[in-house]
Structure formats: C-alpha cells, structure tokens
Amino acid sequence: IVQMAMAGDPDIIHDFLLPANGTVDANFFTYTGFRVLVGGGPPTAFKVLKATLAEFPALDGQSVSYAVLEFPSGTTNPPHTHPRSAELLFLVDGTLEVGFIDTKNNLFTQTLQSGDLFVFPKGLVHFQYNADAQNPALAISAFGSANAGTVSLPNTLFTTGIDDNVLAISFKTDVATIQKLKAGLAAKS
C-alpha cells in the first residue's frame, strides 16, 4: 500500500474568492504596498516587503505571492525555510551570495548578478547575503503559494524558549555560548 499526502493552496472553482462582507472592484485586485520603494533611499538594515495573503486578500486561492528584499551592503537574510512553497528569486540590482542545503546536507551556492534568477526548493534551508561592502542589492521573490510561510532558523531556535541545555548539547557547545546567541537575537528596547 502506498500512501501519499500533498499540501498546497486549495484549487478554487471560481475566478477568485470573494472577501467576507466585502465589495469587489478593481481596488480589490490592486496592491499598493510596494509604492514605498519608489523614490526611497536604500535601507539601513535588511528589509522584506511582502505581498502575501495577509497583506493582499485578492491572492486567496491564486497560489502566488511576492516579496521585495532590500539588502544594504554586508547584510543577510538569515537561514530560513518556506514550508509551503519554493522561492524564485530575481536579482534586480547588485550582487548576492545565495545558497540552500538539500536533505542530504549538500550545500549549493551561487553568486548572483543583476538579472539572474535562482530557485530555492520548497522547504529547504536557504539564505541570501550581500557581501558587497559598498553597494546595496535589491531582489524580488515569487512564491507558488499565497501563504508560503517563513521559518527563520535563528529566531526559531534561539527566541522561542527551547531549553539552553537542549541547544548546547545539540550544537556541541556550552550554555554560556547559547545564552550569548540568545542575547544577540533579543528584541532591542
């Protein structure tokens, strides 16, 4: 007996899903959240602007979403996963070091230049890094889900209350090192 489970955005039987108690006109299908990018200066820290189901309800049932990633020089999008979608990254400007690790612990890395595309397979740990000390980078990512989800490994491991001893044993280090890592990720007041 073979059993298989598949997950993804549900297929819809209409052109689009209507919002509860809402009216639908052209505004419903228009997302203006990226307008802040036009004419703005480069950010001072890594920044992600999203157009997912949470920000843009018209995506419900459409199996697509976007993110714009802004990388000042020397910044990273830390190792993370998207459990419900692959990611297709288009580098608009700058250079980025990107990579992912497959389920056999093979690391695949590439240095992207403006105009390059890179795919991060669904559910695999991946990262992006702007190693350029002088110039920012700008990328656009497309997802095959209106809600790809993001699991940031540093935050998931070090800010969710996992016991320090569990982490110290797992990373073959001591509790003091784990506490230093946690302190570096703690919210700044």
PABA-492257 format. One record per residue (C-alpha): residue number from 1; residue in one letter; x, y, z. Coordinates in Angstrom, 1 decimal. Example, Ala and Ser with C-alpha at 12.3 -4.5 7.8 and 13.67 -1.06 7.14 Angstrom:
! PABA-492257
- 1 / A / 12.3 / -4.5 / 7.8
- 2 / S / 13.7 / -1.1 / 7.1
//
This chain:
! PABA-492257
- 1 / I / 0.0 / 0.0 / 0.0
- 2 / V / 1.3 / 3.4 / -0.9
- 3 / Q / 0.1 / 6.4 / 1.0
- 4 / M / 0.9 / 10.0 / 0.0
- 5 / A / 0.0 / 13.4 / 1.4
- 6 / M / 0.2 / 16.6 / -0.6
- 7 / A / -0.4 / 20.1 / 0.5
- 8 / G / -0.7 / 23.5 / -1.1
- 9 / D / -3.1 / 26.2 / -1.8
- 10 / P / -6.6 / 24.8 / -2.5
- 11 / D / -7.9 / 24.8 / -6.0
- 12 / I / -10.8 / 27.2 / -6.4
- 13 / I / -13.9 / 26.7 / -8.6
- 14 / H / -14.5 / 30.4 / -9.3
- 15 / D / -12.3 / 33.1 / -10.9
- 16 / F / -11.4 / 34.4 / -7.5
- 17 / L / -12.5 / 34.2 / -3.9
- 18 / L / -14.8 / 36.9 / -2.6
- 19 / P / -13.9 / 38.6 / 0.7
- 20 / A / -16.5 / 38.1 / 3.5
- 21 / N / -18.8 / 41.1 / 3.6
- 22 / G / -16.7 / 43.0 / 1.1
- 23 / T / -17.2 / 44.6 / -2.2
- 24 / V / -15.1 / 43.7 / -5.2
- 25 / D / -13.9 / 46.3 / -7.6
- 26 / A / -10.6 / 47.0 / -9.3
- 27 / N / -9.2 / 48.2 / -5.9
- 28 / F / -9.6 / 44.7 / -4.5
- 29 / F / -7.1 / 43.4 / -7.1
- 30 / T / -4.6 / 46.3 / -6.7
- 31 / Y / -1.8 / 46.1 / -4.1
- 32 / T / -0.1 / 49.4 / -3.3
- 33 / G / 2.2 / 48.3 / -0.5
- 34 / F / 5.3 / 48.4 / -2.7
- 35 / R / 4.9 / 52.1 / -3.5
- 36 / V / 7.2 / 53.0 / -0.6
- 37 / L / 10.1 / 51.5 / -2.7
- 38 / V / 9.7 / 54.2 / -5.4
- 39 / G / 12.0 / 57.1 / -4.8
- 40 / G / 13.0 / 55.9 / -1.4
- 41 / G / 16.7 / 55.7 / -0.4
- 42 / P / 18.5 / 52.4 / 0.4
- 43 / P / 17.5 / 50.9 / 3.7
- 44 / T / 20.0 / 50.8 / 6.6
- 45 / A / 19.1 / 47.2 / 7.6
- 46 / F / 17.9 / 44.2 / 5.7
- 47 / K / 14.2 / 44.6 / 4.9
- 48 / V / 11.4 / 42.5 / 3.4
- 49 / L / 8.2 / 43.9 / 2.0
- 50 / K / 5.6 / 41.2 / 1.3
- 51 / A / 2.5 / 40.8 / -0.8
- 52 / T / 1.1 / 37.6 / 0.6
- 53 / L / -2.5 / 36.6 / 1.5
- 54 / A / -2.1 / 38.5 / 4.8
- 55 / E / -1.3 / 41.8 / 3.1
- 56 / F / -3.2 / 41.3 / -0.2
- 57 / P / -6.5 / 39.3 / 0.3
- 58 / A / -7.1 / 39.1 / -3.5
- 59 / L / -4.3 / 36.4 / -3.5
- 60 / D / -6.6 / 34.0 / -1.7
- 61 / G / -6.8 / 30.9 / -3.9
- 62 / Q / -4.4 / 32.2 / -6.5
- 63 / S / -1.3 / 30.2 / -5.4
- 64 / V / 1.1 / 33.2 / -5.8
- 65 / S / 2.7 / 35.8 / -3.7
- 66 / Y / 5.7 / 38.2 / -3.8
- 67 / A / 8.4 / 39.7 / -1.6
- 68 / V / 10.8 / 42.5 / -2.2
- 69 / L / 14.1 / 42.1 / -0.4
- 70 / E / 16.4 / 45.1 / 0.2
- 71 / F / 19.9 / 44.3 / 1.3
- 72 / P / 22.3 / 47.2 / 2.4
- 73 / S / 25.9 / 46.2 / 2.0
- 74 / G / 27.0 / 43.5 / 4.3
- 75 / T / 23.5 / 42.3 / 5.3
- 76 / T / 21.9 / 38.9 / 5.2
- 77 / N / 18.6 / 37.2 / 5.0
- 78 / P / 19.4 / 34.6 / 7.7
- 79 / P / 18.9 / 30.9 / 7.1
- 80 / H / 15.2 / 30.1 / 6.8
- 81 / T / 12.7 / 27.9 / 5.1
- 82 / H / 9.3 / 28.3 / 3.3
- 83 / P / 7.4 / 25.2 / 4.3
- 84 / R / 4.6 / 25.7 / 1.7
- 85 / S / 6.4 / 26.9 / -1.4
- 86 / A / 9.5 / 27.1 / -3.5
- 87 / E / 11.0 / 30.6 / -3.9
- 88 / L / 12.1 / 32.0 / -7.2
- 89 / L / 14.4 / 35.0 / -6.6
- 90 / F / 15.1 / 37.6 / -9.3
- 91 / L / 18.1 / 39.9 / -8.5
- 92 / V / 17.1 / 43.4 / -9.8
- 93 / D / 20.3 / 45.2 / -8.7
- 94 / G / 23.6 / 44.4 / -7.0
- 95 / T / 25.2 / 41.0 / -6.2
- 96 / L / 24.1 / 38.4 / -3.8
- 97 / E / 25.6 / 35.2 / -2.4
- 98 / V / 22.8 / 32.7 / -2.2
- 99 / G / 22.6 / 29.1 / -1.2
- 100 / F / 20.5 / 26.2 / 0.1
- 101 / I / 21.1 / 22.9 / 1.8
- 102 / D / 19.3 / 19.8 / 0.4
- 103 / T / 18.1 / 16.8 / 2.5
- 104 / K / 21.4 / 15.1 / 2.1
- 105 / N / 23.3 / 18.1 / 3.6
- 106 / N / 24.7 / 19.1 / 0.2
- 107 / L / 25.3 / 22.9 / 0.0
- 108 / F / 24.5 / 24.6 / -3.3
- 109 / T / 25.8 / 28.2 / -3.5
- 110 / Q / 26.0 / 30.8 / -6.3
- 111 / T / 27.0 / 34.4 / -6.6
- 112 / L / 24.2 / 36.2 / -8.4
- 113 / Q / 24.5 / 39.3 / -10.5
- 114 / S / 21.8 / 41.7 / -11.6
- 115 / G / 19.3 / 39.9 / -13.9
- 116 / D / 19.9 / 36.4 / -12.5
- 117 / L / 17.3 / 34.1 / -11.2
- 118 / F / 17.8 / 31.4 / -8.5
- 119 / V / 15.3 / 28.8 / -7.2
- 120 / F / 15.2 / 27.7 / -3.6
- 121 / P / 13.3 / 24.3 / -3.5
- 122 / K / 10.3 / 24.1 / -1.2
- 123 / G / 11.0 / 23.5 / 2.5
- 124 / L / 14.8 / 23.6 / 2.2
- 125 / V / 17.0 / 25.8 / 4.4
- 126 / H / 18.4 / 28.7 / 2.4
- 127 / F / 19.9 / 32.2 / 2.7
- 128 / Q / 21.0 / 35.3 / 0.8
- 129 / Y / 23.9 / 37.5 / 1.7
- 130 / N / 25.1 / 40.8 / 0.2
- 131 / A / 28.9 / 40.5 / 0.6
- 132 / D / 29.5 / 43.8 / -1.4
- 133 / A / 31.0 / 46.3 / 1.1
- 134 / Q / 29.9 / 49.3 / -1.0
- 135 / N / 26.6 / 48.6 / -2.7
- 136 / P / 23.1 / 47.6 / -1.8
- 137 / A / 21.2 / 44.8 / -3.5
- 138 / L / 17.5 / 44.5 / -4.5
- 139 / A / 15.7 / 41.3 / -5.2
- 140 / I / 12.1 / 40.2 / -5.9
- 141 / S / 11.0 / 36.7 / -4.8
- 142 / A / 7.9 / 34.9 / -6.2
- 143 / F / 6.3 / 32.1 / -4.4
- 144 / G / 3.9 / 29.4 / -5.5
- 145 / S / 1.6 / 29.9 / -2.6
- 146 / A / -0.4 / 32.9 / -1.3
- 147 / N / 1.0 / 31.9 / 2.1
- 148 / A / 4.4 / 30.3 / 1.7
- 149 / G / 5.3 / 30.8 / 5.4
- 150 / T / 8.7 / 31.7 / 6.7
- 151 / V / 10.6 / 29.8 / 9.5
- 152 / S / 13.7 / 31.8 / 10.5
- 153 / L / 16.1 / 29.4 / 12.0
- 154 / P / 17.9 / 31.8 / 14.3
- 155 / N / 14.6 / 33.1 / 15.8
- 156 / T / 13.0 / 29.7 / 15.8
- 157 / L / 15.9 / 28.1 / 17.7
- 158 / F / 17.0 / 30.9 / 20.0
- 159 / T / 14.0 / 33.1 / 20.8
- 160 / T / 11.2 / 30.5 / 21.4
- 161 / G / 12.2 / 29.2 / 24.8
- 162 / I / 13.9 / 25.9 / 23.9
- 163 / D / 15.9 / 24.9 / 27.0
- 164 / D / 19.5 / 26.2 / 26.9
- 165 / N / 20.8 / 22.7 / 27.7
- 166 / V / 19.0 / 21.1 / 24.7
- 167 / L / 20.6 / 23.7 / 22.4
- 168 / A / 24.0 / 23.4 / 24.0
- 169 / I / 24.0 / 19.6 / 23.6
- 170 / S / 22.6 / 19.9 / 20.0
- 171 / F / 25.2 / 22.4 / 18.9
- 172 / K / 28.0 / 20.7 / 20.9
- 173 / T / 28.8 / 23.9 / 22.9
- 174 / D / 28.1 / 25.2 / 26.3
- 175 / V / 25.2 / 27.0 / 27.9
- 176 / A / 27.1 / 30.3 / 28.1
- 177 / T / 27.5 / 30.3 / 24.3
- 178 / I / 23.8 / 29.6 / 23.8
- 179 / Q / 23.0 / 32.5 / 26.1
- 180 / K / 25.2 / 34.8 / 24.1
- 181 / L / 23.4 / 33.8 / 20.9
- 182 / K / 20.0 / 34.4 / 22.5
- 183 / A / 21.1 / 37.8 / 23.8
- 184 / G / 22.2 / 38.8 / 20.4
- 185 / L / 18.7 / 38.0 / 19.0
- 186 / A / 16.7 / 39.5 / 21.8
- 187 / A / 14.4 / 42.4 / 20.9
- 188 / K / 16.1 / 45.7 / 21.4
- 189 / S / 14.3 / 48.2 / 23.7
//
